[in-house]
Amino acid sequence: MVEKVYFIDEEAYQEIDKTLKENPYEEGSFARQGYVVRDAKSLLNKGKGYYLYIDAPEEFFEKNEEKILSIEGVEEVKDRNKVKEIIDRIRREEESAEEGVGAIFK
């Protein structure tokens, strides 16, 4: 599996959202693979825009990456430290949400 993070500026959000939700039941679609979009301000406490995180096999990126990179205002985050920080924060948010839901059923 390969983990990638993309930055989406505010103007590109509607188009990337449409692309990500396209053909949700199709084999190899973004919806079936799974992805996470987070607001940059809430995730890193700075900046405008969004981060898109995808954890998928290399073949998925070979087939689909150009669909998102062809949208103006979308670029892959190349700084490895920043990618690690974003992924760590997303995982912590998800774990915290799971713990909260678990507490409801205790």
N, C-alpha and C positions, 0 to 999 in steps of 0.2 A: 504494500500500500504506500501511496505517496500523499503527503499532506502539502497543500498549497493554500496560500492566502493572497487575495486580490484586494486592491483598494478601488472603491467605486466613488467617484465624486457625486455630489448631490444631483447634478443635472442628468447623470446617467442612470440614476436609480430606477426610474420607471421602466426604461428599456431593458435593463438587466433583470428586473423582477419579471417582466413578461417572458424573457428568454429562459429564465430558470423554471418557470411554471409551464412552459410549452410542452405539449404531449406528455402529461404526467404518467400515463400508463405504458408508455413505450419503453421497451427494453433499452437500457443505457441512457435514459433521460436523467436530467439533474434531479428531478423529484424522486425517482426510484433509487438513485445513488445516495441522495441525502446531502444536505449542505446547511450551513449556518450563516446568516447575515446579521451583523451587529452594527449599531450606530457607533461611529468612531468616538464621539464625545463620551458616551456612557461606558465604552470599553476601555479607553485609554485616558479619559478625562481631558482630552484635547482634540482639536481638529474638527473639521466638518467633512461629512461623507460617511461611508460605510465600509466594513470589511466583510468579505466573503471567504469562508473557510470550507474547503472540500478535502475529504480524506477518501481516496479512491485508488483503484489499480491504475498503473501507467497507461494501459489501453484506453481507459475512460478519458484521460486527458488528451491522448493522441486523437481521439474521435471528437471531443467536445470543446477543448480549450479555445480553439479559434472562434467559436461562437460567442464567447464572452470577451475575448481580447480584441475582437473586431469592433466592439462598441467603444466609441470615443468617450474617454473619461474612466476607462477601466484599465488597470495595469496590475501585473503581478508584483507583490512585495518581494523584493530580492534580498533585503537585509535579514540575514539569518537570525540575528538577535531579536529583531522586531517580530519576525514570524513566530519565533518561540514564545515571546511574551504574549502575543495575540492568542495563540493556540492555548497556552496555559490559562489565560483569563477566561476564554470560552469554556474550557473544561471545568474550571472552578465554578463558573456560573451554572453549568449543567448539573454538576454534582450537588451544589447547594439547592437547586430546584428539586432534585430527586429526594434529597434529605427532607425538604419541606413537605413534599407530598407523602413521604413515608411517615412523617410525624402525625399527619392527619389521621392515618389509619391505625395508630397505636391505641 
